């Protein structure tokens, strides 16, 4: 499932990054799902469970729904050049700090940190 990312300082939803320094090659691909009304309602209920993210998630439409196999990531590297969306919003957690914490978790838990 896609979520959101920043591109040239703007919010992008419903699509994967075309490429990422975290992975090798093009990572868009995947499948586009056409959801029924019941499936859209179920997705809305699931997203409503993320109360702490409600402000961000309210800006994301329920469709399109895209899925793909998750690539192998290096979470210690930036996912794309430039500011991350939460940095654009001025949140206190920076991409640099997130990557530092991810590196610590990987060092402590190894592959288990990503499951």
Phi and psi restraints in degrees (range 20) as a CNS / XPLOR table:
assign (resid 1 and name C) (resid 2 and name N)
       (resid 2 and name CA) (resid 2 and name C) 1.0 -76.6 20.0 2
assign (resid 2 and name N) (resid 2 and name CA)
       (resid 2 and name C) (resid 3 and name N) 1.0 161.6 20.0 2
assign (resid 2 and name C) (resid 3 and name N)
       (resid 3 and name CA) (resid 3 and name C) 1.0 -129.0 20.0 2
assign (resid 3 and name N) (resid 3 and name CA)
       (resid 3 and name C) (resid 4 and name N) 1.0 -99.9 20.0 2
assign (resid 3 and name C) (resid 4 and name N)
       (resid 4 and name CA) (resid 4 and name C) 1.0 -153.2 20.0 2
assign (resid 4 and name N) (resid 4 and name CA)
       (resid 4 and name C) (resid 5 and name N) 1.0 157.4 20.0 2
assign (resid 4 and name C) (resid 5 and name N)
       (resid 5 and name CA) (resid 5 and name C) 1.0 -156.8 20.0 2
assign (resid 5 and name N) (resid 5 and name CA)
       (resid 5 and name C) (resid 6 and name N) 1.0 169.4 20.0 2
assign (resid 5 and name C) (resid 6 and name N)
       (resid 6 and name CA) (resid 6 and name C) 1.0 -97.3 20.0 2
assign (resid 6 and name N) (resid 6 and name CA)
       (resid 6 and name C) (resid 7 and name N) 1.0 142.5 20.0 2
assign (resid 6 and name C) (resid 7 and name N)
       (resid 7 and name CA) (resid 7 and name C) 1.0 -139.9 20.0 2
assign (resid 7 and name N) (resid 7 and name CA)
       (resid 7 and name C) (resid 8 and name N) 1.0 115.3 20.0 2
assign (resid 7 and name C) (resid 8 and name N)
       (resid 8 and name CA) (resid 8 and name C) 1.0 52.9 20.0 2
assign (resid 8 and name N) (resid 8 and name CA)
       (resid 8 and name C) (resid 9 and name N) 1.0 39.8 20.0 2
assign (resid 8 and name C) (resid 9 and name N)
       (resid 9 and name CA) (resid 9 and name C) 1.0 79.5 20.0 2
assign (resid 9 and name N) (resid 9 and name CA)
       (resid 9 and name C) (resid 10 and name N) 1.0 6.3 20.0 2
assign (resid 9 and name C) (resid 10 and name N)
       (resid 10 and name CA) (resid 10 and name C) 1.0 -114.8 20.0 2
assign (resid 10 and name N) (resid 10 and name CA)
       (resid 10 and name C) (resid 11 and name N) 1.0 152.4 20.0 2
assign (resid 10 and name C) (resid 11 and name N)
       (resid 11 and name CA) (resid 11 and name C) 1.0 -75.6 20.0 2
assign (resid 11 and name N) (resid 11 and name CA)
       (resid 11 and name C) (resid 12 and name N) 1.0 130.4 20.0 2
assign (resid 11 and name C) (resid 12 and name N)
       (resid 12 and name CA) (resid 12 and name C) 1.0 -120.5 20.0 2
assign (resid 12 and name N) (resid 12 and name CA)
       (resid 12 and name C) (resid 13 and name N) 1.0 129.2 20.0 2
assign (resid 12 and name C) (resid 13 and name N)
       (resid 13 and name CA) (resid 13 and name C) 1.0 -128.2 20.0 2
assign (resid 13 and name N) (resid 13 and name CA)
       (resid 13 and name C) (resid 14 and name N) 1.0 160.0 20.0 2
assign (resid 13 and name C) (resid 14 and name N)
       (resid 14 and name CA) (resid 14 and name C) 1.0 74.9 20.0 2
assign (resid 14 and name N) (resid 14 and name CA)
       (resid 14 and name C) (resid 15 and name N) 1.0 10.1 20.0 2
assign (resid 14 and name C) (resid 15 and name N)
       (resid 15 and name CA) (resid 15 and name C) 1.0 -147.2 20.0 2
assign (resid 15 and name N) (resid 15 and name CA)
       (resid 15 and name C) (resid 16 and name N) 1.0 151.6 20.0 2
assign (resid 15 and name C) (resid 16 and name N)
       (resid 16 and name CA) (resid 16 and name C) 1.0 -84.1 20.0 2
assign (resid 16 and name N) (resid 16 and name CA)
       (resid 16 and name C) (resid 17 and name N) 1.0 157.7 20.0 2
assign (resid 16 and name C) (resid 17 and name N)
       (resid 17 and name CA) (resid 17 and name C) 1.0 -59.5 20.0 2
assign (resid 17 and name N) (resid 17 and name CA)
       (resid 17 and name C) (resid 18 and name N) 1.0 139.0 20.0 2
assign (resid 17 and name C) (resid 18 and name N)
       (resid 18 and name CA) (resid 18 and name C) 1.0 -63.2 20.0 2
assign (resid 18 and name N) (resid 18 and name CA)
       (resid 18 and name C) (resid 19 and name N) 1.0 -47.2 20.0 2
assign (resid 18 and name C) (resid 19 and name N)
       (resid 19 and name CA) (resid 19 and name C) 1.0 -143.3 20.0 2
assign (resid 19 and name N) (resid 19 and name CA)
       (resid 19 and name C) (resid 20 and name N) 1.0 162.8 20.0 2
assign (resid 19 and name C) (resid 20 and name N)
       (resid 20 and name CA) (resid 20 and name C) 1.0 -147.7 20.0 2
assign (resid 20 and name N) (resid 20 and name CA)
       (resid 20 and name C) (resid 21 and name N) 1.0 139.0 20.0 2
assign (resid 20 and name C) (resid 21 and name N)
       (resid 21 and name CA) (resid 21 and name C) 1.0 -61.5 20.0 2
assign (resid 21 and name N) (resid 21 and name CA)
       (resid 21 and name C) (resid 22 and name N) 1.0 -15.6 20.0 2
assign (resid 21 and name C) (resid 22 and name N)
       (resid 22 and name CA) (resid 22 and name C) 1.0 -73.0 20.0 2
assign (resid 22 and name N) (resid 22 and name CA)
       (resid 22 and name C) (resid 23 and name N) 1.0 -22.2 20.0 2
assign (resid 22 and name C) (resid 23 and name N)
       (resid 23 and name CA) (resid 23 and name C) 1.0 -130.2 20.0 2
assign (resid 23 and name N) (resid 23 and name CA)
       (resid 23 and name C) (resid 24 and name N) 1.0 176.7 20.0 2
assign (resid 23 and name C) (resid 24 and name N)
       (resid 24 and name CA) (resid 24 and name C) 1.0 -107.8 20.0 2
assign (resid 24 and name N) (resid 24 and name CA)
       (resid 24 and name C) (resid 25 and name N) 1.0 136.6 20.0 2
assign (resid 24 and name C) (resid 25 and name N)
       (resid 25 and name CA) (resid 25 and name C) 1.0 77.7 20.0 2
assign (resid 25 and name N) (resid 25 and name CA)
       (resid 25 and name C) (resid 26 and name N) 1.0 -171.9 20.0 2
assign (resid 25 and name C) (resid 26 and name N)
       (resid 26 and name CA) (resid 26 and name C) 1.0 -77.3 20.0 2
assign (resid 26 and name N) (resid 26 and name CA)
       (resid 26 and name C) (resid 27 and name N) 1.0 131.3 20.0 2
assign (resid 26 and name C) (resid 27 and name N)
       (resid 27 and name CA) (resid 27 and name C) 1.0 -117.9 20.0 2
assign (resid 27 and name N) (resid 27 and name CA)
       (resid 27 and name C) (resid 28 and name N) 1.0 12.3 20.0 2
assign (resid 27 and name C) (resid 28 and name N)
       (resid 28 and name CA) (resid 28 and name C) 1.0 -66.2 20.0 2
assign (resid 28 and name N) (resid 28 and name CA)
       (resid 28 and name C) (resid 29 and name N) 1.0 -85.2 20.0 2
assign (resid 28 and name C) (resid 29 and name N)
       (resid 29 and name CA) (resid 29 and name C) 1.0 41.2 20.0 2
assign (resid 29 and name N) (resid 29 and name CA)
       (resid 29 and name C) (resid 30 and name N) 1.0 -152.8 20.0 2
assign (resid 29 and name C) (resid 30 and name N)
       (resid 30 and name CA) (resid 30 and name C) 1.0 91.1 20.0 2
assign (resid 30 and name N) (resid 30 and name CA)
       (resid 30 and name C) (resid 31 and name N) 1.0 -165.5 20.0 2
assign (resid 30 and name C) (resid 31 and name N)
       (resid 31 and name CA) (resid 31 and name C) 1.0 -126.3 20.0 2
assign (resid 31 and name N) (resid 31 and name CA)
       (resid 31 and name C) (resid 32 and name N) 1.0 139.0 20.0 2
assign (resid 31 and name C) (resid 32 and name N)
       (resid 32 and name CA) (resid 32 and name C) 1.0 -101.0 20.0 2
assign (resid 32 and name N) (resid 32 and name CA)
       (resid 32 and name C) (resid 33 and name N) 1.0 122.0 20.0 2
assign (resid 32 and name C) (resid 33 and name N)
       (resid 33 and name CA) (resid 33 and name C) 1.0 -101.3 20.0 2
assign (resid 33 and name N) (resid 33 and name CA)
       (resid 33 and name C) (resid 34 and name N) 1.0 137.7 20.0 2
assign (resid 33 and name C) (resid 34 and name N)
       (resid 34 and name CA) (resid 34 and name C) 1.0 -96.7 20.0 2
assign (resid 34 and name N) (resid 34 and name CA)
       (resid 34 and name C) (resid 35 and name N) 1.0 114.9 20.0 2
assign (resid 34 and name C) (resid 35 and name N)
       (resid 35 and name CA) (resid 35 and name C) 1.0 -91.8 20.0 2
assign (resid 35 and name N) (resid 35 and name CA)
       (resid 35 and name C) (resid 36 and name N) 1.0 144.3 20.0 2
assign (resid 35 and name C) (resid 36 and name N)
       (resid 36 and name CA) (resid 36 and name C) 1.0 -77.0 20.0 2
assign (resid 36 and name N) (resid 36 and name CA)
       (resid 36 and name C) (resid 37 and name N) 1.0 170.1 20.0 2
assign (resid 36 and name C) (resid 37 and name N)
       (resid 37 and name CA) (resid 37 and name C) 1.0 -59.4 20.0 2
assign (resid 37 and name N) (resid 37 and name CA)
       (resid 37 and name C) (resid 38 and name N) 1.0 -40.9 20.0 2
assign (resid 37 and name C) (resid 38 and name N)
       (resid 38 and name CA) (resid 38 and name C) 1.0 -64.5 20.0 2
assign (resid 38 and name N) (resid 38 and name CA)
       (resid 38 and name C) (resid 39 and name N) 1.0 -38.7 20.0 2
assign (resid 38 and name C) (resid 39 and name N)
       (resid 39 and name CA) (resid 39 and name C) 1.0 -68.5 20.0 2
assign (resid 39 and name N) (resid 39 and name CA)
       (resid 39 and name C) (resid 40 and name N) 1.0 -38.7 20.0 2
assign (resid 39 and name C) (resid 40 and name N)
       (resid 40 and name CA) (resid 40 and name C) 1.0 -63.3 20.0 2
assign (resid 40 and name N) (resid 40 and name CA)
       (resid 40 and name C) (resid 41 and name N) 1.0 -40.6 20.0 2
assign (resid 40 and name C) (resid 41 and name N)
       (resid 41 and name CA) (resid 41 and name C) 1.0 -64.5 20.0 2
assign (resid 41 and name N) (resid 41 and name CA)
       (resid 41 and name C) (resid 42 and name N) 1.0 -41.3 20.0 2
assign (resid 41 and name C) (resid 42 and name N)
       (resid 42 and name CA) (resid 42 and name C) 1.0 -63.3 20.0 2
assign (resid 42 and name N) (resid 42 and name CA)
       (resid 42 and name C) (resid 43 and name N) 1.0 -42.8 20.0 2
assign (resid 42 and name C) (resid 43 and name N)
       (resid 43 and name CA) (resid 43 and name C) 1.0 -63.2 20.0 2
assign (resid 43 and name N) (resid 43 and name CA)
       (resid 43 and name C) (resid 44 and name N) 1.0 -42.0 20.0 2
assign (resid 43 and name C) (resid 44 and name N)
       (resid 44 and name CA) (resid 44 and name C) 1.0 -60.6 20.0 2
assign (resid 44 and name N) (resid 44 and name CA)
       (resid 44 and name C) (resid 45 and name N) 1.0 -41.2 20.0 2
assign (resid 44 and name C) (resid 45 and name N)
       (resid 45 and name CA) (resid 45 and name C) 1.0 -66.2 20.0 2
assign (resid 45 and name N) (resid 45 and name CA)
       (resid 45 and name C) (resid 46 and name N) 1.0 -39.9 20.0 2
assign (resid 45 and name C) (resid 46 and name N)
       (resid 46 and name CA) (resid 46 and name C) 1.0 -64.1 20.0 2
assign (resid 46 and name N) (resid 46 and name CA)
       (resid 46 and name C) (resid 47 and name N) 1.0 -45.6 20.0 2
assign (resid 46 and name C) (resid 47 and name N)
       (resid 47 and name CA) (resid 47 and name C) 1.0 -65.2 20.0 2
assign (resid 47 and name N) (resid 47 and name CA)
       (resid 47 and name C) (resid 48 and name N) 1.0 -31.0 20.0 2
assign (resid 47 and name C) (resid 48 and name N)
       (resid 48 and name CA) (resid 48 and name C) 1.0 -64.7 20.0 2
assign (resid 48 and name N) (resid 48 and name CA)
       (resid 48 and name C) (resid 49 and name N) 1.0 -18.7 20.0 2
assign (resid 48 and name C) (resid 49 and name N)
       (resid 49 and name CA) (resid 49 and name C) 1.0 -69.2 20.0 2
assign (resid 49 and name N) (resid 49 and name CA)
       (resid 49 and name C) (resid 50 and name N) 1.0 -21.3 20.0 2
assign (resid 49 and name C) (resid 50 and name N)
       (resid 50 and name CA) (resid 50 and name C) 1.0 -88.9 20.0 2
assign (resid 50 and name N) (resid 50 and name CA)
       (resid 50 and name C) (resid 51 and name N) 1.0 70.8 20.0 2
assign (resid 50 and name C) (resid 51 and name N)
       (resid 51 and name CA) (resid 51 and name C) 1.0 -57.9 20.0 2
assign (resid 51 and name N) (resid 51 and name CA)
       (resid 51 and name C) (resid 52 and name N) 1.0 -41.1 20.0 2
assign (resid 51 and name C) (resid 52 and name N)
       (resid 52 and name CA) (resid 52 and name C) 1.0 -67.6 20.0 2
assign (resid 52 and name N) (resid 52 and name CA)
       (resid 52 and name C) (resid 53 and name N) 1.0 -17.9 20.0 2
assign (resid 52 and name C) (resid 53 and name N)
       (resid 53 and name CA) (resid 53 and name C) 1.0 -104.9 20.0 2
assign (resid 53 and name N) (resid 53 and name CA)
       (resid 53 and name C) (resid 54 and name N) 1.0 8.1 20.0 2
assign (resid 53 and name C) (resid 54 and name N)
       (resid 54 and name CA) (resid 54 and name C) 1.0 -57.7 20.0 2
assign (resid 54 and name N) (resid 54 and name CA)
       (resid 54 and name C) (resid 55 and name N) 1.0 -38.1 20.0 2
assign (resid 54 and name C) (resid 55 and name N)
       (resid 55 and name CA) (resid 55 and name C) 1.0 -63.4 20.0 2
assign (resid 55 and name N) (resid 55 and name CA)
       (resid 55 and name C) (resid 56 and name N) 1.0 -44.6 20.0 2
assign (resid 55 and name C) (resid 56 and name N)
       (resid 56 and name CA) (resid 56 and name C) 1.0 -70.5 20.0 2
assign (resid 56 and name N) (resid 56 and name CA)
       (resid 56 and name C) (resid 57 and name N) 1.0 -46.9 20.0 2
assign (resid 56 and name C) (resid 57 and name N)
       (resid 57 and name CA) (resid 57 and name C) 1.0 -65.9 20.0 2
assign (resid 57 and name N) (resid 57 and name CA)
       (resid 57 and name C) (resid 58 and name N) 1.0 -25.4 20.0 2
assign (resid 57 and name C) (resid 58 and name N)
       (resid 58 and name CA) (resid 58 and name C) 1.0 -66.1 20.0 2
assign (resid 58 and name N) (resid 58 and name CA)
       (resid 58 and name C) (resid 59 and name N) 1.0 -20.2 20.0 2
assign (resid 58 and name C) (resid 59 and name N)
       (resid 59 and name CA) (resid 59 and name C) 1.0 -88.0 20.0 2
assign (resid 59 and name N) (resid 59 and name CA)
       (resid 59 and name C) (resid 60 and name N) 1.0 -3.1 20.0 2
assign (resid 59 and name C) (resid 60 and name N)
       (resid 60 and name CA) (resid 60 and name C) 1.0 -106.0 20.0 2
assign (resid 60 and name N) (resid 60 and name CA)
       (resid 60 and name C) (resid 61 and name N) 1.0 120.5 20.0 2
assign (resid 60 and name C) (resid 61 and name N)
       (resid 61 and name CA) (resid 61 and name C) 1.0 -66.8 20.0 2
assign (resid 61 and name N) (resid 61 and name CA)
       (resid 61 and name C) (resid 62 and name N) 1.0 155.0 20.0 2
assign (resid 61 and name C) (resid 62 and name N)
       (resid 62 and name CA) (resid 62 and name C) 1.0 -70.2 20.0 2
assign (resid 62 and name N) (resid 62 and name CA)
       (resid 62 and name C) (resid 63 and name N) 1.0 -25.4 20.0 2
assign (resid 62 and name C) (resid 63 and name N)
       (resid 63 and name CA) (resid 63 and name C) 1.0 -126.7 20.0 2
assign (resid 63 and name N) (resid 63 and name CA)
       (resid 63 and name C) (resid 64 and name N) 1.0 154.6 20.0 2
assign (resid 63 and name C) (resid 64 and name N)
       (resid 64 and name CA) (resid 64 and name C) 1.0 -76.8 20.0 2
assign (resid 64 and name N) (resid 64 and name CA)
       (resid 64 and name C) (resid 65 and name N) 1.0 158.2 20.0 2
assign (resid 64 and name C) (resid 65 and name N)
       (resid 65 and name CA) (resid 65 and name C) 1.0 -108.8 20.0 2
assign (resid 65 and name N) (resid 65 and name CA)
       (resid 65 and name C) (resid 66 and name N) 1.0 111.3 20.0 2
assign (resid 65 and name C) (resid 66 and name N)
       (resid 66 and name CA) (resid 66 and name C) 1.0 -116.3 20.0 2
assign (resid 66 and name N) (resid 66 and name CA)
       (resid 66 and name C) (resid 67 and name N) 1.0 139.2 20.0 2
assign (resid 66 and name C) (resid 67 and name N)
       (resid 67 and name CA) (resid 67 and name C) 1.0 -129.1 20.0 2
assign (resid 67 and name N) (resid 67 and name CA)
       (resid 67 and name C) (resid 68 and name N) 1.0 149.6 20.0 2
assign (resid 67 and name C) (resid 68 and name N)
       (resid 68 and name CA) (resid 68 and name C) 1.0 -156.9 20.0 2
assign (resid 68 and name N) (resid 68 and name CA)
       (resid 68 and name C) (resid 69 and name N) 1.0 162.3 20.0 2
assign (resid 68 and name C) (resid 69 and name N)
       (resid 69 and name CA) (resid 69 and name C) 1.0 -66.5 20.0 2
assign (resid 69 and name N) (resid 69 and name CA)
       (resid 69 and name C) (resid 70 and name N) 1.0 133.2 20.0 2
assign (resid 69 and name C) (resid 70 and name N)
       (resid 70 and name CA) (resid 70 and name C) 1.0 -68.7 20.0 2
assign (resid 70 and name N) (resid 70 and name CA)
       (resid 70 and name C) (resid 71 and name N) 1.0 129.1 20.0 2
assign (resid 70 and name C) (resid 71 and name N)
       (resid 71 and name CA) (resid 71 and name C) 1.0 -73.3 20.0 2
assign (resid 71 and name N) (resid 71 and name CA)
       (resid 71 and name C) (resid 72 and name N) 1.0 168.2 20.0 2
assign (resid 71 and name C) (resid 72 and name N)
       (resid 72 and name CA) (resid 72 and name C) 1.0 -80.8 20.0 2
assign (resid 72 and name N) (resid 72 and name CA)
       (resid 72 and name C) (resid 73 and name N) 1.0 121.1 20.0 2
assign (resid 72 and name C) (resid 73 and name N)
       (resid 73 and name CA) (resid 73 and name C) 1.0 -104.1 20.0 2
assign (resid 73 and name N) (resid 73 and name CA)
       (resid 73 and name C) (resid 74 and name N) 1.0 153.2 20.0 2
assign (resid 73 and name C) (resid 74 and name N)
       (resid 74 and name CA) (resid 74 and name C) 1.0 -109.8 20.0 2
assign (resid 74 and name N) (resid 74 and name CA)
       (resid 74 and name C) (resid 75 and name N) 1.0 95.9 20.0 2
assign (resid 74 and name C) (resid 75 and name N)
       (resid 75 and name CA) (resid 75 and name C) 1.0 -70.8 20.0 2
assign (resid 75 and name N) (resid 75 and name CA)
       (resid 75 and name C) (resid 76 and name N) 1.0 -2.3 20.0 2
assign (resid 75 and name C) (resid 76 and name N)
       (resid 76 and name CA) (resid 76 and name C) 1.0 -90.5 20.0 2
assign (resid 76 and name N) (resid 76 and name CA)
       (resid 76 and name C) (resid 77 and name N) 1.0 -1.2 20.0 2
assign (resid 76 and name C) (resid 77 and name N)
       (resid 77 and name CA) (resid 77 and name C) 1.0 -112.6 20.0 2
assign (resid 77 and name N) (resid 77 and name CA)
       (resid 77 and name C) (resid 78 and name N) 1.0 150.9 20.0 2
assign (resid 77 and name C) (resid 78 and name N)
       (resid 78 and name CA) (resid 78 and name C) 1.0 -60.6 20.0 2
assign (resid 78 and name N) (resid 78 and name CA)
       (resid 78 and name C) (resid 79 and name N) 1.0 143.0 20.0 2
assign (resid 78 and name C) (resid 79 and name N)
       (resid 79 and name CA) (resid 79 and name C) 1.0 -78.0 20.0 2
assign (resid 79 and name N) (resid 79 and name CA)
       (resid 79 and name C) (resid 80 and name N) 1.0 -22.2 20.0 2
assign (resid 79 and name C) (resid 80 and name N)
       (resid 80 and name CA) (resid 80 and name C) 1.0 -162.8 20.0 2
assign (resid 80 and name N) (resid 80 and name CA)
       (resid 80 and name C) (resid 81 and name N) 1.0 159.8 20.0 2
assign (resid 80 and name C) (resid 81 and name N)
       (resid 81 and name CA) (resid 81 and name C) 1.0 -67.2 20.0 2
assign (resid 81 and name N) (resid 81 and name CA)
       (resid 81 and name C) (resid 82 and name N) 1.0 153.5 20.0 2
assign (resid 81 and name C) (resid 82 and name N)
       (resid 82 and name CA) (resid 82 and name C) 1.0 89.2 20.0 2
assign (resid 82 and name N) (resid 82 and name CA)
       (resid 82 and name C) (resid 83 and name N) 1.0 -174.2 20.0 2
assign (resid 82 and name C) (resid 83 and name N)
       (resid 83 and name CA) (resid 83 and name C) 1.0 -74.0 20.0 2
assign (resid 83 and name N) (resid 83 and name CA)
       (resid 83 and name C) (resid 84 and name N) 1.0 143.7 20.0 2
assign (resid 83 and name C) (resid 84 and name N)
       (resid 84 and name CA) (resid 84 and name C) 1.0 -79.9 20.0 2
assign (resid 84 and name N) (resid 84 and name CA)
       (resid 84 and name C) (resid 85 and name N) 1.0 157.8 20.0 2
assign (resid 84 and name C) (resid 85 and name N)
       (resid 85 and name CA) (resid 85 and name C) 1.0 -58.4 20.0 2
assign (resid 85 and name N) (resid 85 and name CA)
       (resid 85 and name C) (resid 86 and name N) 1.0 -42.0 20.0 2
assign (resid 85 and name C) (resid 86 and name N)
       (resid 86 and name CA) (resid 86 and name C) 1.0 -69.5 20.0 2
assign (resid 86 and name N) (resid 86 and name CA)
       (resid 86 and name C) (resid 87 and name N) 1.0 -22.6 20.0 2
assign (resid 86 and name C) (resid 87 and name N)
       (resid 87 and name CA) (resid 87 and name C) 1.0 -73.4 20.0 2
assign (resid 87 and name N) (resid 87 and name CA)
       (resid 87 and name C) (resid 88 and name N) 1.0 -39.0 20.0 2
assign (resid 87 and name C) (resid 88 and name N)
       (resid 88 and name CA) (resid 88 and name C) 1.0 -58.7 20.0 2
assign (resid 88 and name N) (resid 88 and name CA)
       (resid 88 and name C) (resid 89 and name N) 1.0 -37.8 20.0 2
assign (resid 88 and name C) (resid 89 and name N)
       (resid 89 and name CA) (resid 89 and name C) 1.0 -76.4 20.0 2
assign (resid 89 and name N) (resid 89 and name CA)
       (resid 89 and name C) (resid 90 and name N) 1.0 -9.1 20.0 2
assign (resid 89 and name C) (resid 90 and name N)
       (resid 90 and name CA) (resid 90 and name C) 1.0 81.1 20.0 2
assign (resid 90 and name N) (resid 90 and name CA)
       (resid 90 and name C) (resid 91 and name N) 1.0 21.9 20.0 2
assign (resid 90 and name C) (resid 91 and name N)
       (resid 91 and name CA) (resid 91 and name C) 1.0 -65.6 20.0 2
assign (resid 91 and name N) (resid 91 and name CA)
       (resid 91 and name C) (resid 92 and name N) 1.0 153.8 20.0 2
assign (resid 91 and name C) (resid 92 and name N)
       (resid 92 and name CA) (resid 92 and name C) 1.0 -69.5 20.0 2
assign (resid 92 and name N) (resid 92 and name CA)
       (resid 92 and name C) (resid 93 and name N) 1.0 -25.3 20.0 2
assign (resid 92 and name C) (resid 93 and name N)
       (resid 93 and name CA) (resid 93 and name C) 1.0 -82.9 20.0 2
assign (resid 93 and name N) (resid 93 and name CA)
       (resid 93 and name C) (resid 94 and name N) 1.0 124.3 20.0 2
assign (resid 93 and name C) (resid 94 and name N)
       (resid 94 and name CA) (resid 94 and name C) 1.0 -96.0 20.0 2
assign (resid 94 and name N) (resid 94 and name CA)
       (resid 94 and name C) (resid 95 and name N) 1.0 161.6 20.0 2
assign (resid 94 and name C) (resid 95 and name N)
       (resid 95 and name CA) (resid 95 and name C) 1.0 -60.4 20.0 2
assign (resid 95 and name N) (resid 95 and name CA)
       (resid 95 and name C) (resid 96 and name N) 1.0 -39.6 20.0 2
assign (resid 95 and name C) (resid 96 and name N)
       (resid 96 and name CA) (resid 96 and name C) 1.0 -59.1 20.0 2
assign (resid 96 and name N) (resid 96 and name CA)
       (resid 96 and name C) (resid 97 and name N) 1.0 -46.6 20.0 2
assign (resid 96 and name C) (resid 97 and name N)
       (resid 97 and name CA) (resid 97 and name C) 1.0 -67.0 20.0 2
assign (resid 97 and name N) (resid 97 and name CA)
       (resid 97 and name C) (resid 98 and name N) 1.0 -40.0 20.0 2
assign (resid 97 and name C) (resid 98 and name N)
       (resid 98 and name CA) (resid 98 and name C) 1.0 -60.2 20.0 2
assign (resid 98 and name N) (resid 98 and name CA)
       (resid 98 and name C) (resid 99 and name N) 1.0 -45.0 20.0 2
assign (resid 98 and name C) (resid 99 and name N)
       (resid 99 and name CA) (resid 99 and name C) 1.0 -64.7 20.0 2
assign (resid 99 and name N) (resid 99 and name CA)
       (resid 99 and name C) (resid 100 and name N) 1.0 -36.3 20.0 2
assign (resid 99 and name C) (resid 100 and name N)
       (resid 100 and name CA) (resid 100 and name C) 1.0 -62.4 20.0 2
assign (resid 100 and name N) (resid 100 and name CA)
       (resid 100 and name C) (resid 101 and name N) 1.0 -46.3 20.0 2
assign (resid 100 and name C) (resid 101 and name N)
       (resid 101 and name CA) (resid 101 and name C) 1.0 -65.5 20.0 2
assign (resid 101 and name N) (resid 101 and name CA)
       (resid 101 and name C) (resid 102 and name N) 1.0 -38.4 20.0 2
assign (resid 101 and name C) (resid 102 and name N)
       (resid 102 and name CA) (resid 102 and name C) 1.0 -62.4 20.0 2
assign (resid 102 and name N) (resid 102 and name CA)
       (resid 102 and name C) (resid 103 and name N) 1.0 -42.2 20.0 2
assign (resid 102 and name C) (resid 103 and name N)
       (resid 103 and name CA) (resid 103 and name C) 1.0 -61.7 20.0 2
assign (resid 103 and name N) (resid 103 and name CA)
       (resid 103 and name C) (resid 104 and name N) 1.0 -40.1 20.0 2
assign (resid 103 and name C) (resid 104 and name N)
       (resid 104 and name CA) (resid 104 and name C) 1.0 -64.6 20.0 2
assign (resid 104 and name N) (resid 104 and name CA)
       (resid 104 and name C) (resid 105 and name N) 1.0 -42.7 20.0 2
assign (resid 104 and name C) (resid 105 and name N)
       (resid 105 and name CA) (resid 105 and name C) 1.0 -64.1 20.0 2
assign (resid 105 and name N) (resid 105 and name CA)
       (resid 105 and name C) (resid 106 and name N) 1.0 -41.8 20.0 2
assign (resid 105 and name C) (resid 106 and name N)
       (resid 106 and name CA) (resid 106 and name C) 1.0 -64.8 20.0 2
assign (resid 106 and name N) (resid 106 and name CA)
       (resid 106 and name C) (resid 107 and name N) 1.0 -39.8 20.0 2
assign (resid 106 and name C) (resid 107 and name N)
       (resid 107 and name CA) (resid 107 and name C) 1.0 -64.7 20.0 2
assign (resid 107 and name N) (resid 107 and name CA)
       (resid 107 and name C) (resid 108 and name N) 1.0 -37.1 20.0 2
assign (resid 107 and name C) (resid 108 and name N)
       (resid 108 and name CA) (resid 108 and name C) 1.0 -80.3 20.0 2
assign (resid 108 and name N) (resid 108 and name CA)
       (resid 108 and name C) (resid 109 and name N) 1.0 -41.3 20.0 2
assign (resid 108 and name C) (resid 109 and name N)
       (resid 109 and name CA) (resid 109 and name C) 1.0 -111.8 20.0 2
assign (resid 109 and name N) (resid 109 and name CA)
       (resid 109 and name C) (resid 110 and name N) 1.0 -9.1 20.0 2
assign (resid 109 and name C) (resid 110 and name N)
       (resid 110 and name CA) (resid 110 and name C) 1.0 62.1 20.0 2
assign (resid 110 and name N) (resid 110 and name CA)
       (resid 110 and name C) (resid 111 and name N) 1.0 -142.4 20.0 2
assign (resid 110 and name C) (resid 111 and name N)
       (resid 111 and name CA) (resid 111 and name C) 1.0 -62.3 20.0 2
assign (resid 111 and name N) (resid 111 and name CA)
       (resid 111 and name C) (resid 112 and name N) 1.0 -25.0 20.0 2
assign (resid 111 and name C) (resid 112 and name N)
       (resid 112 and name CA) (resid 112 and name C) 1.0 -61.2 20.0 2
assign (resid 112 and name N) (resid 112 and name CA)
       (resid 112 and name C) (resid 113 and name N) 1.0 -24.3 20.0 2
assign (resid 112 and name C) (resid 113 and name N)
       (resid 113 and name CA) (resid 113 and name C) 1.0 -66.7 20.0 2
assign (resid 113 and name N) (resid 113 and name CA)
       (resid 113 and name C) (resid 114 and name N) 1.0 -20.6 20.0 2
assign (resid 113 and name C) (resid 114 and name N)
       (resid 114 and name CA) (resid 114 and name C) 1.0 -104.7 20.0 2
assign (resid 114 and name N) (resid 114 and name CA)
       (resid 114 and name C) (resid 115 and name N) 1.0 14.9 20.0 2
